C-alpha cells in the first residue's frame, strides 16, 4: 500500500493502528541537540594536534632575529574568519550571522584567544620554548577553576586526576622539572611575563566557550576569529612588527600556519568547547605538548630526556582517563 508523503495521515488519537501500517511522526517541537561527547573528544584531539604544529610553522615563518607573534596571529585570525565566512556562504547560512544575537562571552572569547596566542608566540622567541609552553598551559587549570567557581561545573575525582596528571606530564615534557635552569635576563623576564599572560588569557577563552552553547559552531567560530583579529590587531598597532625580512618561503610557511593552526585548530576548539565540560576540555588539550615535543625531536633534532618521555606518557594517560570513563558510562546506560 503506497502512502503519499505530501499528504499526512490523520489518525484519531484513540484509534488503533492497522497492523503493518507505519504512522507518521507527530510534528512536535524538536528540542535542541544536546552535547555530543564523541564529537567533542575528536574535535579537541585534532585541534590539539594541529595546535602542536604552531612551533614548527612559527619558526619556519619567522626570519632570524624577528619577533612576529602578533602579526602571525593576526593573519591566523583573519584567514580563519574568511574561511568560516566562505563555509557559511556555501552552506547558505549567512543569514544566521544577523539573526543570532551576540553576547559578551562571544566577544571576550575571541579577544582572549587572540591575545593568548599572540603573547604565546612572542614568548617562544624571548624565552625557552619549554617555559613558554608550560606557562601557556596554565590556561586549562585556570579554566577548570573558574568553571567550578562561576558555572558550578562539577569536578570529579577522575577529572582532577586527569588534569593533575596532564599538568605534571606537561612540566616534565617541557623540562621544568629536572631540566637545566634558565639563564635569566631582561628578555627572559619579558618572555616569562608574556607566557603567564598567554596562560591566563587562554584559560579565560576556554571558560567563555562554555557559555552560549545554543550558538551553532560555525557561527561562533566566525565571531571568535573576528574578535580575535580585533584583539591581535590592536597589539600589532602598538608593537608594529617588522615584516621586511620575510621571503617567499617565509610567507609560504605563514600561509600554512594560518590554515592549519588557525582555521582548522581554532575552529575545532570552538566545536569541542560546545560539547565537553571544562575539565574534560582542559585534560585533552595537553595533547598539544606531546605533538610539539615529537616535532621538536624529529624536525629540529632537539634532545628528549627520559623525564620528557615520561611526561609525554603521563599526558597520554591523562587524556585516556576521561575517554575511557565516558565509554564505560555509555556502556552502562545501554545495558539498562
C-alpha positions in Angstrom: 0.0 0.0 0.0 1.6 3.3 -1.1 1.1 6.4 1.0 1.8 9.9 -0.4 4.5 11.7 1.5 2.9 15.1 0.7 -0.4 14.2 2.4 0.0 13.3 6.1 -2.3 10.8 7.6 -4.9 11.9 10.1 -5.3 9.4 12.8 -7.8 9.7 15.7 -5.8 9.7 19.0 -7.9 6.7 20.3 -7.9 4.7 17.1 -5.9 1.5 16.9 -3.4 1.4 14.1 -3.8 -1.2 11.4 -1.2 -3.9 11.6 1.7 -3.3 9.3 1.0 0.4 8.9 3.8 2.9 9.8 2.3 6.0 11.4 4.0 9.4 10.7 6.0 11.1 13.4 4.0 13.8 15.2 5.0 17.3 14.3 6.1 18.1 17.8 8.6 20.7 18.9 12.1 19.4 18.4 14.4 20.0 21.3 17.9 21.4 20.6 20.5 18.7 20.2 22.4 18.1 23.4 26.2 17.7 23.8 27.8 15.1 21.5 30.7 13.9 23.6 32.3 11.8 20.9 32.4 14.8 18.6 33.8 16.9 21.3 36.6 14.4 22.1 37.5 14.0 18.4 37.4 17.8 17.9 39.8 18.6 20.8 42.3 15.9 19.9 42.6 17.0 16.3 42.6 20.7 17.4 45.4 20.0 19.9 47.4 18.1 17.3 47.1 21.0 14.9 48.0 23.5 17.6 51.0 21.4 18.4 52.4 22.3 15.0 52.4 26.0 15.7 56.0 26.0 16.8 57.1 24.3 13.6 55.2 26.8 11.4 56.0 29.8 13.5 59.8 29.1 13.5 59.8 28.5 9.7 57.8 31.6 9.0 59.9 33.9 11.1 63.1 35.4 9.9 66.2 35.2 12.1 66.1 37.8 14.9 62.5 38.9 14.3 59.5 38.8 16.7 56.3 38.4 14.7 53.9 36.7 17.1 51.3 39.4 16.9 51.5 39.7 13.1 51.3 35.9 12.5 48.4 35.6 15.0 46.5 38.4 13.2 46.9 36.6 9.9 45.8 33.4 11.6 42.6 35.0 12.8 41.8 36.8 9.5 42.2 33.7 7.4 40.1 31.8 9.9 37.3 34.4 9.8 37.4 34.5 6.0 37.4 30.7 5.8 34.3 30.5 8.1 32.6 33.2 6.1 33.1 31.2 2.9 31.8 28.0 4.6 28.7 29.9 5.8 28.1 31.3 2.3 28.5 27.9 0.7 26.1 26.3 3.1 23.6 29.2 2.7 23.8 30.0 6.4 25.0 33.7 6.2 21.6 34.8 7.5 22.4 33.3 10.9 25.1 35.9 11.4 22.3 38.6 11.5 19.7 36.6 13.3 21.7 35.1 16.2 22.5 37.8 18.8 26.0 38.3 20.1 26.8 38.4 23.8 29.8 39.3 26.0 31.1 35.7 26.1 31.3 35.6 22.3 33.2 38.9 22.1 35.5 38.2 25.0 36.2 34.6 24.0 37.6 35.8 20.6 39.6 38.6 22.1 41.0 36.5 24.9 42.0 33.7 22.4 43.7 36.2 20.1 45.7 37.8 22.9 46.6 34.4 24.3 48.1 33.1 21.0 49.9 36.4 20.2 51.6 36.6 23.6 52.4 32.9 23.5 54.2 33.1 20.1 56.1 36.2 21.3 57.1 34.3 24.5 58.5 31.4 22.5 61.0 33.8 20.9 62.0 35.7 24.1 62.3 32.6 26.4 62.8 28.9 26.2 60.2 27.1 24.2 59.6 24.7 27.1 58.9 27.5 29.5 56.6 29.3 27.1 54.6 26.1 26.5 54.4 25.4 30.3 53.2 28.9 31.1 50.7 28.9 28.3 49.2 25.7 29.6 48.3 27.3 32.9 45.2 28.1 30.9 43.4 24.7 31.3 43.9 24.8 35.0 42.6 28.4 35.2 39.6 27.4 33.1 38.7 24.4 35.3 38.9 26.5 38.5 36.9 29.3 37.0 34.3 26.9 35.6 34.0 25.4 39.1 33.5 28.9 40.7 31.4 30.6 38.1 29.5 27.9 36.4 29.3 25.4 39.3 30.6 22.7 37.0 31.4 19.5 38.9 35.0 18.3 39.0 35.0 14.6 39.8 37.9 12.7 41.2 38.6 11.4 37.7 38.6 14.9 36.3 41.0 16.1 39.0 43.3 13.1 38.4 43.3 13.6 34.7 44.0 17.3 34.9 46.7 16.9 37.5 48.4 14.1 35.6 48.3 16.1 32.4 49.8 19.2 34.2 52.6 17.2 35.8 53.3 15.5 32.5 53.5 18.9 30.8 56.0 20.1 33.4 58.2 17.0 32.8 57.8 17.2 29.0 58.7 20.9 29.0 61.8 20.3 31.1 60.6 22.5 34.0 61.2 19.5 36.4 64.7 18.0 36.1 65.7 20.4 33.3 68.5 22.9 33.1 67.9 26.3 34.9 67.3 29.3 32.7 70.0 31.9 32.0 67.8 34.9 33.0 68.0 38.5 31.7 65.6 41.2 30.6 64.3 39.2 27.6 63.8 36.2 29.8 61.8 38.2 32.2 59.6 39.7 29.5 59.1 36.3 27.9 58.0 34.8 31.3 55.6 37.7 31.8 54.1 37.2 28.3 53.9 33.4 28.9 51.9 33.9 32.1 49.7 36.4 30.3 49.1 33.8 27.5 48.1 31.2 30.0 45.6 33.5 31.8 44.1 34.7 28.5 43.8 31.1 27.3 42.0 30.0 30.4 39.6 32.9 30.1 38.9 31.9 26.5 38.3 28.3 27.4 35.8 29.4 30.0 34.0 31.7 27.6 33.4 28.7 25.3 31.2 27.1 28.0 28.7 30.0 27.6 26.2 30.3 24.8 26.0 26.6 23.8 22.9 27.5 21.8 25.0 29.2 19.1 26.0 27.0 16.1 29.7 26.1 15.9 30.3 27.7 12.5 28.7 31.0 13.5 30.6 31.1 16.8 33.8 30.2 15.0 33.4 33.1 12.7 32.8 35.5 15.6 35.7 34.0 17.5 38.1 34.6 14.6 36.7 38.1 14.0 37.1 39.3 17.6 40.4 37.5 17.9 41.6 39.6 14.9 40.3 42.8 16.7 42.4 41.9 19.8 45.6 41.0 17.9 45.1 43.9 15.5 45.3 46.2 18.5 48.6 44.6 19.5 50.0 44.9 16.0 49.2 48.7 16.0 51.1 49.0 19.3 54.1 46.8 18.6 54.4 47.4 14.8 56.4 44.3 13.9 58.9 44.5 11.1 57.9 42.2 8.2 60.6 43.4 5.8 62.8 40.3 6.3 60.1 37.8 5.2 60.9 35.9 1.9 58.5 33.9 -0.3 59.5 30.8 1.7 58.6 32.6 5.0 55.2 33.6 3.6 54.5 30.1 2.4 55.1 28.7 5.9 53.0 31.6 7.3 50.1 30.6 4.9 50.3 27.0 6.2 50.3 28.4 9.8 47.2 30.4 9.1 45.2 27.4 7.7 46.4 24.6 10.0 46.8 26.4 13.3 44.1 28.9 12.5 41.1 27.7 10.6 41.4 24.0 11.4 42.8 24.1 15.0 40.8 27.0 16.4 37.6 26.1 14.6 37.6 22.6 16.1 38.5 24.1 19.5 35.2 26.0 19.4 33.4 22.8 18.5 34.9 21.0 21.4 34.0 23.7 23.8 30.3 23.2 23.0 30.3 19.5 23.7 32.8 19.0 26.6 33.0 20.2 30.2 35.9 22.5 31.1 37.7 19.7 33.0 37.5 17.3 30.0 38.5 20.1 27.5 41.4 21.0 29.7 42.8 17.5 30.2 42.6 16.6 26.5 44.1 19.8 25.3 47.5 18.8 26.8 48.0 16.6 23.8 49.4 19.6 22.1 52.5 19.3 24.3 53.1 15.8 23.1 52.9 16.8 19.4 55.2 19.8 19.9 57.7 17.5 21.8 57.7 15.0 18.9 58.1 17.6 16.2 61.0 19.2 18.1 62.8 15.9 18.3 62.1 14.8 14.7 62.3 18.1 12.8 64.7 20.1 14.9 66.7 17.2 16.4 66.1 18.5 19.9 67.2 16.2 22.6 64.4 14.4 24.5 65.2 13.3 28.1 63.9 10.3 29.9 61.8 12.6 32.1 60.3 14.2 29.0 59.3 10.8 27.6 57.7 10.0 31.0 55.9 13.3 30.9 54.5 12.6 27.4 53.3 9.2 28.7 51.5 10.9 31.6 49.8 13.3 29.2 48.6 10.4 27.1 47.4 8.6 30.2 45.6 11.7 31.4 43.8 12.0 28.0 42.7 8.4 28.1 41.1 8.6 31.6 38.1 10.7 30.7 37.6 9.0 27.3 37.6 5.5 28.9 35.3 6.7 31.7 32.9 8.1 29.1 32.8 4.8 27.2 32.1 2.8 30.4 29.3 5.2 31.3 27.8 4.9 27.8 28.0 1.1 28.0 26.3 1.1 31.4 23.5 3.2 30.1 23.0 0.9 27.1 22.9 -2.2 29.2 20.0 -0.9 31.3 
